[in-house]
Amino acid sequence: MQNNTRKILIFFILTAIPILILGCSNPVKADSLTTFNVNNAKQWNEAVNTIKTNGNGGSYVINIRNDFDLPSTETPTFGEVTNISVTIKGKHTISDSTPLSHNNKHYGGLLYIGSYQNVTIFDIALEGNRYHSKPVIHINGVDAVFTMRGIASISESADAGVSVEYGIFNLQENASITYTNIAVGISSNGFFYMSGGKISDNLHSGRRRAMTSVVMTVGHFFMSGGTISNNENHGTGGGIVSIFTGGKFEMSGGSIFGNITPPIGSIPIPSAVVTIIGGSFIMKGGIIYGNTESGVQEHLANTNTLFKHSISVAMYGDGSDILPHVEGFKGGTNHTIIGRK
């Protein structure tokens, strides 16, 4: 009986030793999934370097257990490895600590997603740096995918919250982009899918004669849910959402409301909630309503809910035009626009 008891005790001791040896940043591998527990920047770098050196393929979870700071990076965060899936989760904040002396250097972002890399943040808060004109997230690579889920958030950027140069950005569930200069910038090879979440409380001041907005696209923007609200554009043209040559905005759900645009008669370039300069806007669903012009309620102001340049497209899903269109500063579309198939 004593021998059996001794054997059982030895078994539990031997089983517990590997668990005690594993540090907070050491990877724990279960099947094909590797998990890291990260408390600080040092452990973050250890986790990132492990993923970089593990080679192509693999799925990873990084559990953030504390708040910490990181500098921006001008190269992909996870290096050149491909076909990887990384989920970063935890109700904590990672902040940009890039020194002020690096302001004139090109840094890709607090996170930089490269080719064939699929990265998801779940509940994590990412904060940019108000002293630098750098995006918080930079997506640039073939089949590069970045997704925000849960209550994940991006905020505090003097530049873009998310810059999509090449790849895909998904905004889902209750995720948010707030307190940035430009919430989302989408280049010609970029795709933005907004099925939930919110883009709100962003302020773009702009520069003279610059076409500015909270969401700027020459790529593809698909909005099926979520809200774009309480944003302000005090620039000299553009709007809350601006679609430029080659850009496409397809709205099938969600709402755009409570935003503020500049007085249309006081600027050299037309301004509207949705401004289309050479691109296309297809409204199959959703609603645009309750926006204001420099704080004046729409029904009292000469506000444009939608401005369409003559070389642009603005239509409902059934193929009919959204009317009236505006050339110059007179009139505007209906202050409330409801999509239809």
Steps between C-alpha positions, in 0.01 A plus 500: 500500500785734587677414173187588298465828687866581432457422127195725472684784677803466270269503195338829602835660575640404160185624329509836677866578432458588128210730589707684759794530262292670228550878535231753418642562152593141416284341232255229596428274207177301480447311176580757225421807713777682687404735783709777659422681824642853478534752783745755358692617193786253559264202500320644195828511309578143606161382371537691172852368441383143564230539235752650258741209542242219503467521122198509275165373621377476856229645720576712804320666788663785692329563834573854616503501881600862569528848345832589333662721234658410165673708230360509148657278236577563133511127415236228547457422870523125443773520239480321166336174615184417308176308549488583869201583718555713811233599754595770752252521786446636848336805656819705514666785311807506276622856436738651245820622666687612186746781596422849375837502317363233263206711385641559150582134439260262331365251751238254382300496819467366851403177320603436140325210322694347210428258215305182577464594866163493677493700824200552731478719808231406750413749778849655480533882503770639271598864557699703250716802564360853472851637439562294185336483158503120492210255471421266786448205264664464159381223266720444198535160339339246271217331691589699811197498732436698817180456705364686804256305722335522839561841656837545329581866444739729316544859615730798554663543161609824336487308172290199401353248736529234229687536170413233242760519226459142374278245671179468699368671814195363684315705763259277692286461812553787748846608388568871454728763349494829690701820559710486185565748221400262220329188629555284191702561182458245220736485201415354159594145604318524833168354613299608806208287622292663774236262636483648849679727742526875482712778356426793728636813670776550244605854411669597173625857483660477155709750306403764249361356175565146618233238433452361847271261682466257785482205259697545176500238226630438152448131576193302600275572799208266580273605787235250607466603864636719776496878531701800383397775740604810696800569279606851398678625189625856527721474192460687174325233299389141492269370765455227754536230232685593179522273197760594242581381147490122487343473845176317571270528802217249518257549788252221574438566869604704800459873553688827455368771730582786735811612313614860440637637170630849415265772367483428129511865397817578693741260332651468152425128466150349546435328829236244592442209733572273202719661233561319170778628276552254216387195696169322551247473783238225490237512776311170526400546863571692817426864575678838502327756721523764771834652397581866551693781338733658754252432777188626318219251459472380142151626434622853581828481307611486140648159562595225260433152623657376177716678243566330166739638242385465138746216429377300800222250572238518775209258474272270690524124478215493248709705256318831544696816571514660841363848420543789490872522435699810575749690288642796689358617828127519439239266637575141593355157522217416735625538853393143575596229251363149544654224293297269283567187300 
